[in-house]
Amino acid sequence: MIQIISGEKGKGKTKILLAKVNEDVLEVKGNIVYLDKSNKHMYELSNKVRLVNVEDYLIENSDEFAGFICGIISEDHDLETIYVDSFLKVACVDENKIGKVLDKLTKISEQFNVHFVISISLSKENIPAEYQSSLIVSL
């Protein structure tokens, strides 16, 4: 399953995502990974959450990002949720191809039983129609 927090840049999506991950860490039984474009939020996350700075891994396109996600999943069989901040930048996604990448993440989610919560710097209207029901917050 994919949940989306959407809104234009600077609207507060990261703050909501951080609050959600720190709340969820108290309830989940498995592991949680937080993907970001820097280590900036390291001290805002619970120490039970694994922060991964995706910029360190030289990902250049959305296919490489999907492979990176599968690599994370393959090394942690207790992984329950992956949070992705700044999705368009971290996943190297062009706005016009966001549906294709979300489709791939949905397949990964279903195959490996991993939940995704992502923040996307787009207005609600620019989220593909098939993912409107996945919106949990729209700023």
C-alpha positions, 0 to 999 in steps of 0.5 A, a space after each residue: 500500500 502507498 500513502 501520499 502526502 502532497 503539497 507544493 514545496 515549503 508547505 510542511 510535508 516533511 514535518 507531517 511525515 516526520 510526525 507520522 514516522 515517529 508516531 508509527 514507530 511506537 505501533 509497528 512490529 517490524 522495521 522502518 526505513 526513512 529515505 531522504 536527500 540528506 541527513 538533516 532530519 537525523 535528530 528528529 527521527 526516533 533512534 528505532 528508524 533507519 535513516 538512509 541518505 539516498 544522495 550517497 548512492 548515486 541514483 540517477 533515474 527512477 529505475 535505479 531507485 526501484 532497484 535500490 528499494 528492492 535492495 533495501 527490502 532484500 536485506 531486511 525481511 522484517 521491514 514493514 514501512 518505507 518513508 520517502 521524503 522529497 519523492 520527486 528528487 530522491 527517486 529521480 522522477 519527472 512529474 510526467 512519469 510519476 504514475 509509472 513510478 507509483 505503479 512500480 512501487 505499488 507492485 513492490 509493495 504488494 509483492 513484498 508486503 512493505 508499506 510506503 508513505 511518501 511526500 510529493 511536492 505536487 498539488 493534489 490536482 497533479 497527483 495521477 487520478 488512480 492515486 487520489 485515494 492514496 492521499 492522506 494529507 494534501 496541503 
